[in-house]
Amino acid sequence: MTARSKMVALLLLLWPAAIATTSSTDPVVTWIKRTAHPFDTCAPRDDQRDLAFLDKLVGDAHIVALGEGTHGTSEFFQMKHRVVRYLATKKGFTVFAIEANMPEAYRVNDYVLTGRGDPRALLDGMYFWTWDTHEVLDMIEWMRAFNASGKGRIQFTGFDMQTPDTAAAIARRTLAKVDTAAVDSVSALLRQLQQSRSGANNAFATATGTLPVADLAGHHVRYSGWIRTRDVVAPGFAGLWMRADSTGRNAIAFDNMRSQGVNGTRDWKRYTIELDIPRGTTNINFGMLLDGQGKAWFDSLRIDLDGVPWKGDGHHDLALEESGTPSGFGLFGGSAYQLSMQDSVVHDGTRALSIRSIGTPAPPGTPPAPTPSPVAAARRLLERVEGERAALAAATTPAEADWAIQNVGILDQCARMVGAGPGGSAVRDSSMAQNIDWILAHEKPGTRIVLWAHNWHVSRRDGWMGSHLARVHGTDMVVIGFATYSGQYTAFGDGKLKSNDLEMPTGDAFEALCHATSAPRFVLDVRRTDADAAAKKYFAEPRLMRSIGALATADQFFLTPIPRYFDAIVFVDTTTATKLMHPTP
């Protein structure tokens, strides 16, 4: 992931909720035991008789969207492989699409269809460590064998759009045959997007952590820490920051000390921000930042709740004394900044966090040069090449012309995501839905496709990819989420990619009820809840359900209206971390 996308993932995707405990839910457990479809194993195998219930669950739908409660659970990936295999061999599904950058994923398709290329290298070329696993490689190898067998055909595609490099190369190669000026425009747009991603000009670097909502919601929070600066060029600044979000992804409390104007060269001083955190908060992020040119040091953080020191949750190194990345924080700055723990400039103890811009700072008083917005340039370029489709098709083929235009469209999507700032994740989800529809539009009528992404992306939650698809395809799409009770998962934690422990669900959390059935694994059709009074009552309200993205977190459960977001849930009681191809990506 890029620094921007990792930060967006941290700021906007992780929405913790307090774990609730309610009265007995034994009737619901009984209903789950009576209704759920058990299956033998998550491990892929040729014998698929235990998945025969998928015939009725999927029905005649042309889209099946498979989620995952974490990006790093081996059994989720294995079971999705099994479902893909079943849908391809038994239900006539011919296209697979994954939450990976579109043109890079299509490179894998050449191997799947023809055997050309190295599948391991092709997985590396999809960038995101989540897919660079033995589980995904096993599925790709099965797809290749299935296509070679003559028993059927399945393609490997992708629908994400976060990186523009390969898309730009494809567009330039085709446009060079009819419009050299457009080739230059693609190159200029790519430079703008790379500049935005690298953190050059007007960018900022941050150490970012997530705080437990259960501790802070409903309280007056005083967040303070020591800051020292050197040659921080105005209007840039150094500061502490905190943000509280609601379920609608909007900040409902925010301060980043911009108004305090901590720039220039200043000796150590304790700074403070104060926020009232509303009870409706679903996510709280905080940290330290440097905006623009210069250098800043941070030391000895402190959080007070209603005037009383917060005891902490055991996950955050507020003293900033650890030698590596301080516990509970991720360090994000792109190529324009260096963030590190150092012992040469400290206020208390033996270490402090240093954030500095790389390169020669502008003279004091000189504002950083503005970064041109790529949004307008990308839109003009897309409109230009759309108008040249006939010429492109004549110089190549209609399919190659459409693919070139689609890759310019990916550049446009990247630009709009970058231009949207904190709203970039909403642009991403709507763009992914558009790309899925593009894939379907360029296959023969009646094509059936299976999708692979995170639970939130495939869900029908407003603003997410699944909601955009649902408005177009309605009941022609079946959404299947994935859940687990206990075990480990792969994610970034404490500054490194590693296996992490799952938090145990309690009370009437959905996973706790599934665990109470004593069944090791099953699929539950949640469209049938109205047939049972206890189930209808339980699922009528949002229930806590686990959701973890690319970053490890102790806040793992979120209020989820399960039947509104999903049609079915795959539950595996105990799970393990994915097997990475490259443990240090």
PLY file of the C-alpha trace (Angstrom):
ply
format ascii 1.0
element vertex 585
property float x
property float y
property float z
element edge 584
property int vertex1
property int vertex2
end_header
0.00 0.00 0.00
1.07 3.60 -0.52
1.63 5.83 2.52
-1.53 7.70 1.58
-3.63 4.56 1.25
-2.26 3.12 4.51
-3.18 6.30 6.29
-6.61 6.42 4.70
-7.05 2.82 5.78
-6.14 3.80 9.33
-8.13 7.03 9.52
-11.23 5.99 7.64
-11.62 2.23 7.56
-11.19 1.23 11.23
-14.30 2.09 13.26
-14.23 0.44 16.69
-17.28 -0.07 18.89
-17.68 -1.02 22.52
-18.40 -4.69 23.14
-21.86 -5.15 24.59
-23.26 -7.87 26.82
-26.97 -8.66 26.71
-29.36 -11.28 27.96
-29.30 -14.94 26.94
-29.35 -15.62 23.21
-29.73 -19.40 23.44
-32.73 -19.44 21.05
-30.61 -17.69 18.42
-27.83 -20.22 18.91
-30.38 -22.99 18.48
-31.62 -21.36 15.26
-28.07 -21.09 13.91
-27.41 -24.77 14.67
-30.64 -25.76 12.95
-30.23 -23.50 9.92
-26.51 -23.32 9.15
-24.83 -25.43 6.47
-21.75 -27.22 7.87
-18.85 -28.04 5.58
-15.92 -30.40 6.05
-12.85 -28.28 5.52
-11.48 -24.96 4.30
-8.57 -26.69 2.57
-9.07 -26.83 -1.23
-9.81 -30.29 -2.60
-11.45 -31.96 -5.58
-14.33 -33.44 -3.57
-16.87 -30.61 -3.32
-19.96 -32.51 -2.21
-19.96 -30.73 1.16
-20.55 -27.42 -0.68
-23.66 -28.55 -2.55
-25.75 -26.08 -0.51
-24.15 -23.29 -2.59
-26.45 -24.24 -5.46
-29.50 -22.94 -3.60
-27.68 -20.13 -1.78
-26.29 -18.60 -4.99
-29.22 -19.50 -7.21
-29.16 -17.75 -10.58
-27.18 -14.71 -9.41
-24.54 -13.48 -11.83
-22.36 -11.83 -9.15
-21.10 -13.50 -5.97
-19.09 -11.19 -3.72
-16.82 -12.90 -1.18
-15.63 -10.81 1.77
-13.12 -11.37 4.54
-13.21 -10.21 8.15
-9.44 -9.69 8.06
-6.96 -9.30 5.21
-4.73 -11.94 6.77
-6.71 -15.09 7.64
-5.54 -18.30 5.96
-8.83 -20.17 6.30
-10.76 -17.27 4.73
-8.48 -17.38 1.69
-8.63 -21.18 1.46
-12.41 -21.24 1.71
-12.74 -18.51 -0.91
-10.56 -20.70 -3.15
-13.01 -23.56 -2.55
-16.02 -21.37 -3.34
-14.36 -20.04 -6.52
-13.60 -23.61 -7.58
-17.20 -24.68 -6.93
-18.69 -21.72 -8.78
-16.40 -22.29 -11.77
-16.95 -26.03 -12.04
-20.60 -26.32 -10.97
-22.26 -22.94 -11.60
-20.67 -21.64 -14.80
-18.75 -18.68 -13.35
-16.03 -17.63 -15.79
-14.51 -14.45 -14.32
-12.74 -13.91 -11.00
-11.94 -10.36 -9.80
-9.91 -9.38 -6.75
-9.36 -6.20 -4.73
-6.09 -5.51 -6.54
-5.00 -2.88 -9.01
-6.77 -3.56 -12.31
-3.99 -3.63 -14.96
-1.56 -5.44 -12.66
-4.15 -8.12 -11.90
-4.84 -8.60 -15.60
-1.17 -9.56 -16.03
-1.90 -12.64 -13.91
-4.69 -13.48 -16.36
-2.16 -14.16 -19.09
-0.61 -16.88 -16.94
-3.99 -18.30 -15.93
-5.12 -18.59 -19.54
-1.89 -19.50 -21.33
0.72 -20.52 -18.75
3.04 -17.69 -19.81
4.96 -15.95 -17.03
5.99 -16.64 -13.45
2.96 -16.59 -11.12
5.12 -15.72 -8.09
6.56 -12.66 -9.84
3.10 -11.70 -11.07
1.79 -11.81 -7.49
4.67 -9.55 -6.44
3.61 -7.18 -9.19
0.18 -6.74 -7.62
1.86 -4.64 -4.86
-0.38 -5.39 -1.87
1.17 -7.90 0.57
-2.26 -9.30 1.45
-2.51 -11.22 -1.83
1.17 -12.21 -1.99
0.47 -15.44 -0.13
0.74 -19.17 -0.68
-3.07 -19.38 -0.42
-3.62 -17.03 -3.37
-0.81 -18.68 -5.34
-2.47 -22.07 -4.83
-5.72 -20.70 -6.26
-3.93 -19.20 -9.27
-2.21 -22.52 -9.94
-5.59 -24.30 -9.77
-7.07 -21.78 -12.22
-4.22 -22.47 -14.65
-4.72 -26.24 -14.31
-8.48 -25.87 -14.79
-8.05 -23.84 -17.96
-5.44 -26.29 -19.29
-7.71 -29.27 -18.60
-10.31 -28.23 -21.16
-13.08 -28.71 -18.59
-13.85 -25.00 -18.40
-12.47 -21.49 -18.47
-11.96 -18.89 -15.76
-10.19 -15.54 -15.95
-8.24 -13.68 -13.27
-8.98 -9.93 -13.13
-8.86 -7.05 -10.64
-10.88 -3.92 -9.97
-8.83 -1.62 -7.70
-7.25 1.63 -8.92
-4.85 3.01 -6.29
-1.62 3.05 -8.34
-1.28 4.70 -11.77
2.09 3.49 -13.07
1.10 0.40 -15.08
-2.11 2.03 -16.29
-0.06 4.94 -17.63
2.35 2.60 -19.44
-0.52 0.74 -21.14
-2.22 4.00 -22.16
0.99 5.48 -23.57
1.76 2.36 -25.62
-1.60 2.45 -27.39
-1.99 6.23 -27.67
1.44 6.51 -29.32
-0.12 5.01 -32.46
-2.58 7.89 -32.97
-1.88 10.83 -30.61
1.64 11.63 -29.41
0.40 14.76 -27.62
-1.88 12.59 -25.51
1.14 10.42 -24.65
2.88 13.53 -23.29
-0.27 14.36 -21.30
-0.28 10.89 -19.76
3.37 11.31 -18.73
2.70 14.73 -17.22
-0.34 13.43 -15.32
1.66 10.48 -13.99
4.33 12.85 -12.67
1.64 14.84 -10.87
0.17 11.70 -9.31
3.60 10.39 -8.29
4.39 13.75 -6.71
1.16 13.61 -4.76
1.86 10.04 -3.61
5.48 10.72 -2.64
4.60 13.54 -0.30
6.37 16.29 -2.22
5.24 19.91 -1.68
2.44 20.73 0.77
2.50 17.14 2.03
2.82 16.05 5.64
4.17 13.19 7.70
2.47 11.68 10.70
2.77 9.14 13.47
-0.75 7.73 13.77
-2.45 5.60 16.40
-6.00 4.44 17.19
-7.51 4.98 20.65
-10.22 2.85 22.30
-13.61 4.47 21.82
-14.95 2.78 24.95
-12.44 4.70 27.09
-12.76 8.15 25.52
-16.29 8.56 24.15
-18.41 10.89 26.25
-15.39 12.52 27.91
-13.47 15.79 27.67
-10.03 14.79 26.38
-6.84 16.77 26.98
-3.99 15.53 24.78
-0.56 17.05 25.39
3.09 16.48 24.55
6.48 18.17 24.26
7.49 19.56 20.83
10.71 21.10 19.56
11.16 22.51 16.02
13.94 23.66 13.72
13.44 25.62 10.51
9.80 24.62 10.05
8.71 26.86 7.19
5.37 28.68 7.53
2.60 28.07 6.67
3.79 24.56 7.55
3.70 23.57 11.22
4.36 20.84 13.75
1.59 19.61 15.98
-0.32 17.02 17.89
-3.61 15.89 16.36
-6.73 13.98 17.28
-9.81 13.08 15.28
-13.11 11.43 16.26
-15.31 9.96 13.51
-18.96 8.97 13.29
-20.37 6.01 11.38
-20.84 8.27 8.36
-17.05 8.63 8.07
-17.25 12.31 9.00
-15.02 13.94 11.61
-17.20 15.05 14.54
-14.28 16.35 16.61
-10.87 17.38 15.26
-7.80 19.48 16.09
-4.30 19.37 14.61
-2.77 22.52 16.18
-2.65 24.35 12.84
-4.05 27.44 14.52
-1.25 27.40 17.11
1.33 28.02 14.35
4.19 25.96 15.78
6.83 26.70 13.15
10.25 28.31 12.82
12.83 27.21 15.39
11.54 26.66 18.95
12.90 24.98 22.04
11.04 22.27 23.91
7.56 23.30 25.06
4.50 21.33 26.16
1.55 21.86 23.83
-2.07 20.86 24.34
-5.24 20.23 22.39
-8.63 19.63 24.03
-11.68 17.93 22.51
-15.08 16.79 23.70
-15.51 13.29 22.25
-19.23 12.66 21.51
-20.88 9.48 22.68
-21.78 8.59 19.08
-18.10 8.31 18.13
-17.08 5.11 16.35
-13.36 5.75 15.74
-10.64 7.89 17.32
-7.23 8.49 15.78
-4.43 10.63 17.15
-0.75 11.29 16.72
1.98 13.78 15.83
2.59 15.51 12.51
4.90 17.75 10.55
3.36 19.71 7.69
5.74 21.13 5.09
9.51 21.72 5.35
11.70 21.50 8.44
12.27 19.23 11.41
10.35 18.50 14.60
10.86 16.35 17.69
8.11 14.93 19.92
8.37 13.50 23.44
6.36 12.46 26.53
2.76 12.34 25.34
-0.12 12.39 27.83
-3.89 11.97 27.69
-6.27 13.18 30.42
-9.98 12.32 30.57
-12.11 14.86 32.44
-8.96 16.07 34.18
-7.83 12.58 35.26
-4.76 10.95 33.65
-5.74 8.12 31.31
-4.18 4.86 32.45
-3.71 3.67 28.89
-4.69 0.41 27.25
-1.30 -1.26 27.15
-0.99 -0.76 23.40
0.53 2.73 23.14
4.06 3.90 23.97
3.01 7.42 25.02
6.39 7.98 26.65
8.02 7.44 23.22
10.86 5.45 24.76
10.98 2.42 22.47
13.88 2.10 20.04
11.87 0.99 17.02
8.46 2.23 15.92
6.68 3.15 19.18
3.96 0.65 20.09
0.51 1.65 18.92
1.70 4.01 16.16
2.28 3.75 12.44
4.77 6.12 10.80
3.69 7.56 7.45
5.50 10.15 5.37
6.17 8.93 1.84
9.54 9.64 0.27
9.58 13.30 1.28
10.03 12.65 5.02
12.10 10.62 7.41
10.51 9.47 10.67
12.60 7.75 13.35
13.14 7.24 17.05
16.44 8.86 18.08
18.42 9.56 21.27
20.35 12.73 20.35
17.54 15.26 21.01
15.19 14.34 23.86
13.16 16.08 26.53
12.57 13.21 28.95
14.03 9.73 29.13
16.35 8.43 26.44
14.44 8.74 23.15
12.12 11.01 21.18
10.38 10.84 17.81
11.98 12.84 15.01
10.16 13.88 11.82
12.12 15.79 9.19
11.61 16.73 5.58
14.23 15.37 3.21
16.06 17.91 1.03
16.98 21.55 1.43
14.27 23.51 3.29
12.98 26.65 1.63
14.18 29.96 3.17
12.20 30.95 6.28
9.00 32.75 5.34
8.78 31.13 1.89
5.61 29.03 1.54
5.99 25.67 -0.14
5.20 25.61 -3.84
1.64 24.40 -4.42
1.14 21.01 -5.99
-1.03 21.31 -9.12
-4.25 19.37 -8.80
-4.28 16.42 -11.21
-8.09 16.16 -11.22
-8.87 18.60 -14.03
-5.97 17.39 -16.17
-7.07 13.78 -15.80
-10.66 14.59 -16.75
-9.56 16.49 -19.88
-7.29 13.62 -20.90
-10.03 11.01 -20.43
-12.51 13.02 -22.49
-9.87 13.43 -25.21
-9.08 9.72 -25.56
-12.75 8.74 -25.34
-13.28 10.94 -28.39
-10.47 9.11 -30.19
-11.87 5.59 -29.73
-12.60 5.09 -33.44
-9.06 6.09 -34.40
-7.58 3.89 -31.67
-9.69 0.92 -32.74
-8.65 1.40 -36.40
-4.97 1.55 -35.44
-5.18 -1.48 -33.12
-8.35 -3.45 -32.30
-11.62 -2.42 -30.62
-10.63 -4.43 -27.53
-7.20 -2.79 -27.30
-8.76 0.65 -27.77
-11.24 0.02 -24.95
-8.46 -1.26 -22.69
-6.35 1.84 -23.32
-9.31 4.11 -22.56
-10.05 2.12 -19.41
-6.47 2.60 -18.22
-6.76 6.35 -18.78
-9.95 6.03 -16.74
-7.90 4.46 -13.94
-5.62 7.51 -14.04
-8.72 9.68 -13.72
-9.93 7.60 -10.76
-6.51 7.88 -9.08
-6.53 11.63 -9.57
-10.02 12.00 -8.09
-9.04 9.82 -5.13
-5.96 11.96 -4.47
-7.93 15.17 -4.96
-10.63 14.08 -2.51
-8.16 13.98 0.41
-9.86 12.35 3.42
-12.79 11.49 1.16
-10.57 9.46 -1.13
-11.80 6.11 0.19
-15.34 6.89 -1.01
-13.96 7.66 -4.49
-12.06 4.39 -4.38
-15.16 2.30 -3.58
-17.30 3.91 -6.27
-14.45 3.49 -8.77
-14.02 -0.20 -7.92
-17.72 -0.75 -8.58
-17.41 1.05 -11.92
-14.45 -1.16 -12.84
-16.41 -4.32 -12.07
-19.20 -3.13 -14.33
-16.58 -2.40 -17.02
-15.31 -5.98 -16.75
-18.84 -7.35 -17.15
-19.62 -5.00 -20.04
-16.61 -6.37 -21.93
-17.56 -10.02 -21.48
-20.36 -11.80 -23.30
-23.92 -11.30 -21.98
-24.79 -13.51 -19.05
-21.21 -13.75 -17.76
-21.04 -14.73 -14.10
-18.33 -13.19 -11.91
-17.03 -13.89 -8.40
-15.48 -11.00 -6.43
-12.86 -11.10 -3.66
-12.44 -8.16 -1.27
-12.76 -7.14 2.37
-16.11 -7.58 4.13
-16.71 -3.83 4.19
-16.01 -3.39 0.49
-18.42 -6.13 -0.64
-21.10 -5.19 1.90
-24.15 -3.13 0.99
-23.14 -0.45 3.48
-23.88 3.02 2.06
-20.92 4.46 0.18
-19.00 1.20 -0.08
-18.40 -0.77 -3.26
-21.18 -3.27 -2.58
-23.78 -0.54 -2.20
-22.93 0.86 -5.65
-23.16 -2.61 -7.18
-26.42 -3.34 -5.35
-28.09 -0.27 -6.85
-27.30 -1.57 -10.34
-27.63 -5.34 -9.91
-30.07 -5.76 -7.00
-30.80 -9.40 -6.21
-28.56 -10.54 -9.08
-25.71 -10.18 -6.57
-25.14 -12.46 -3.54
-22.87 -11.06 -0.80
-21.07 -13.50 1.50
-19.14 -12.21 4.51
-16.54 -14.12 6.52
-16.17 -14.32 10.32
-14.07 -16.13 12.91
-14.08 -16.54 16.68
-10.40 -16.93 17.64
-6.90 -17.41 16.32
-4.31 -15.27 14.54
-4.23 -12.98 11.52
-1.55 -11.24 9.47
-1.40 -7.42 9.61
0.96 -4.53 10.24
1.48 -4.09 13.97
4.23 -2.36 15.95
5.78 -1.19 12.70
6.15 -4.62 11.09
4.13 -7.19 9.20
3.45 -10.10 11.52
0.97 -12.57 12.97
-1.35 -11.00 15.54
-3.85 -12.46 18.00
-7.57 -11.99 17.44
-9.48 -10.38 20.30
-12.11 -12.67 21.80
-15.74 -11.64 21.16
-17.98 -11.44 24.21
-21.66 -11.05 25.05
-24.02 -11.26 22.10
-21.38 -10.46 19.45
-22.18 -12.44 16.32
-19.01 -14.52 16.47
-19.69 -15.42 20.12
-23.09 -16.86 19.16
-21.56 -18.80 16.28
-18.92 -20.21 18.65
-21.66 -21.27 21.08
-22.97 -23.72 18.47
-19.75 -25.77 18.92
-19.66 -26.23 15.14
-16.12 -25.78 13.71
-17.27 -24.24 10.43
-20.48 -23.48 8.59
-22.26 -21.10 6.21
-25.29 -19.24 7.57
-27.92 -17.83 5.19
-28.99 -14.65 7.01
-31.75 -13.97 4.47
-33.86 -16.52 6.39
-33.97 -14.75 9.76
-37.65 -13.78 9.45
-38.64 -17.44 9.69
-37.70 -17.57 13.39
-38.90 -15.13 16.07
-35.66 -15.19 18.09
-33.47 -14.79 15.02
-35.67 -12.04 13.65
-35.39 -10.10 16.91
-31.62 -10.58 17.20
-30.81 -9.61 13.61
-33.25 -6.66 13.63
-30.60 -4.63 15.47
-26.96 -4.00 14.48
-24.73 -6.54 16.19
-21.04 -6.51 16.93
-19.03 -8.25 14.22
-15.28 -8.32 13.68
-13.62 -6.21 10.98
-9.85 -5.75 10.61
-8.08 -4.16 7.67
-4.36 -4.06 6.86
-3.36 -2.71 10.28
-3.43 -4.65 13.53
-5.77 -3.18 16.13
-7.21 -4.04 19.52
-10.54 -2.47 18.52
-11.89 -5.20 16.25
-15.69 -5.21 16.61
-18.20 -2.94 14.93
-21.95 -2.60 15.09
-23.13 -4.24 11.88
-26.69 -4.68 10.52
-25.74 -8.13 9.28
-28.74 -9.10 7.07
-28.76 -5.66 5.46
-25.07 -5.87 4.52
-24.76 -9.59 3.73
-26.80 -12.50 2.38
-24.73 -15.18 4.09
-21.78 -15.53 6.45
-19.00 -18.13 6.33
-17.98 -18.84 9.92
-14.76 -20.65 10.88
-14.34 -21.03 14.63
-10.53 -21.08 14.86
-8.28 -19.59 12.22
-4.60 -18.97 11.49
-2.53 -16.25 9.84
-1.92 -16.31 6.09
1.31 -17.82 4.78
3.18 -14.91 3.20
5.38 -15.38 0.15
7.64 -12.61 1.48
7.39 -12.13 5.27
9.19 -8.78 4.94
7.50 -7.02 2.00
0 1
1 2
2 3
3 4
4 5
5 6
6 7
7 8
8 9
9 10
10 11
11 12
12 13
13 14
14 15
15 16
16 17
17 18
18 19
19 20
20 21
21 22
22 23
23 24
24 25
25 26
26 27
27 28
28 29
29 30
30 31
31 32
32 33
33 34
34 35
35 36
36 37
37 38
38 39
39 40
40 41
41 42
42 43
43 44
44 45
45 46
46 47
47 48
48 49
49 50
50 51
51 52
52 53
53 54
54 55
55 56
56 57
57 58
58 59
59 60
60 61
61 62
62 63
63 64
64 65
65 66
66 67
67 68
68 69
69 70
70 71
71 72
72 73
73 74
74 75
75 76
76 77
77 78
78 79
79 80
80 81
81 82
82 83
83 84
84 85
85 86
86 87
87 88
88 89
89 90
90 91
91 92
92 93
93 94
94 95
95 96
96 97
97 98
98 99
99 100
100 101
101 102
102 103
103 104
104 105
105 106
106 107
107 108
108 109
109 110
110 111
111 112
112 113
113 114
114 115
115 116
116 117
117 118
118 119
119 120
120 121
121 122
122 123
123 124
124 125
125 126
126 127
127 128
128 129
129 130
130 131
131 132
132 133
133 134
134 135
135 136
136 137
137 138
138 139
139 140
140 141
141 142
142 143
143 144
144 145
145 146
146 147
147 148
148 149
149 150
150 151
151 152
152 153
153 154
154 155
155 156
156 157
157 158
158 159
159 160
160 161
161 162
162 163
163 164
164 165
165 166
166 167
167 168
168 169
169 170
170 171
171 172
172 173
173 174
174 175
175 176
176 177
177 178
178 179
179 180
180 181
181 182
182 183
183 184
184 185
185 186
186 187
187 188
188 189
189 190
190 191
191 192
192 193
193 194
194 195
195 196
196 197
197 198
198 199
199 200
200 201
201 202
202 203
203 204
204 205
205 206
206 207
207 208
208 209
209 210
210 211
211 212
212 213
213 214
214 215
215 216
216 217
217 218
218 219
219 220
220 221
221 222
222 223
223 224
224 225
225 226
226 227
227 228
228 229
229 230
230 231
231 232
232 233
233 234
234 235
235 236
236 237
237 238
238 239
239 240
240 241
241 242
242 243
243 244
244 245
245 246
246 247
247 248
248 249
249 250
250 251
251 252
252 253
253 254
254 255
255 256
256 257
257 258
258 259
259 260
260 261
261 262
262 263
263 264
264 265
265 266
266 267
267 268
268 269
269 270
270 271
271 272
272 273
273 274
274 275
275 276
276 277
277 278
278 279
279 280
280 281
281 282
282 283
283 284
284 285
285 286
286 287
287 288
288 289
289 290
290 291
291 292
292 293
293 294
294 295
295 296
296 297
297 298
298 299
299 300
300 301
301 302
302 303
303 304
304 305
305 306
306 307
307 308
308 309
309 310
310 311
311 312
312 313
313 314
314 315
315 316
316 317
317 318
318 319
319 320
320 321
321 322
322 323
323 324
324 325
325 326
326 327
327 328
328 329
329 330
330 331
331 332
332 333
333 334
334 335
335 336
336 337
337 338
338 339
339 340
340 341
341 342
342 343
343 344
344 345
345 346
346 347
347 348
348 349
349 350
350 351
351 352
352 353
353 354
354 355
355 356
356 357
357 358
358 359
359 360
360 361
361 362
362 363
363 364
364 365
365 366
366 367
367 368
368 369
369 370
370 371
371 372
372 373
373 374
374 375
375 376
376 377
377 378
378 379
379 380
380 381
381 382
382 383
383 384
384 385
385 386
386 387
387 388
388 389
389 390
390 391
391 392
392 393
393 394
394 395
395 396
396 397
397 398
398 399
399 400
400 401
401 402
402 403
403 404
404 405
405 406
406 407
407 408
408 409
409 410
410 411
411 412
412 413
413 414
414 415
415 416
416 417
417 418
418 419
419 420
420 421
421 422
422 423
423 424
424 425
425 426
426 427
427 428
428 429
429 430
430 431
431 432
432 433
433 434
434 435
435 436
436 437
437 438
438 439
439 440
440 441
441 442
442 443
443 444
444 445
445 446
446 447
447 448
448 449
449 450
450 451
451 452
452 453
453 454
454 455
455 456
456 457
457 458
458 459
459 460
460 461
461 462
462 463
463 464
464 465
465 466
466 467
467 468
468 469
469 470
470 471
471 472
472 473
473 474
474 475
475 476
476 477
477 478
478 479
479 480
480 481
481 482
482 483
483 484
484 485
485 486
486 487
487 488
488 489
489 490
490 491
491 492
492 493
493 494
494 495
495 496
496 497
497 498
498 499
499 500
500 501
501 502
502 503
503 504
504 505
505 506
506 507
507 508
508 509
509 510
510 511
511 512
512 513
513 514
514 515
515 516
516 517
517 518
518 519
519 520
520 521
521 522
522 523
523 524
524 525
525 526
526 527
527 528
528 529
529 530
530 531
531 532
532 533
533 534
534 535
535 536
536 537
537 538
538 539
539 540
540 541
541 542
542 543
543 544
544 545
545 546
546 547
547 548
548 549
549 550
550 551
551 552
552 553
553 554
554 555
555 556
556 557
557 558
558 559
559 560
560 561
561 562
562 563
563 564
564 565
565 566
566 567
567 568
568 569
569 570
570 571
571 572
572 573
573 574
574 575
575 576
576 577
577 578
578 579
579 580
580 581
581 582
582 583
583 584
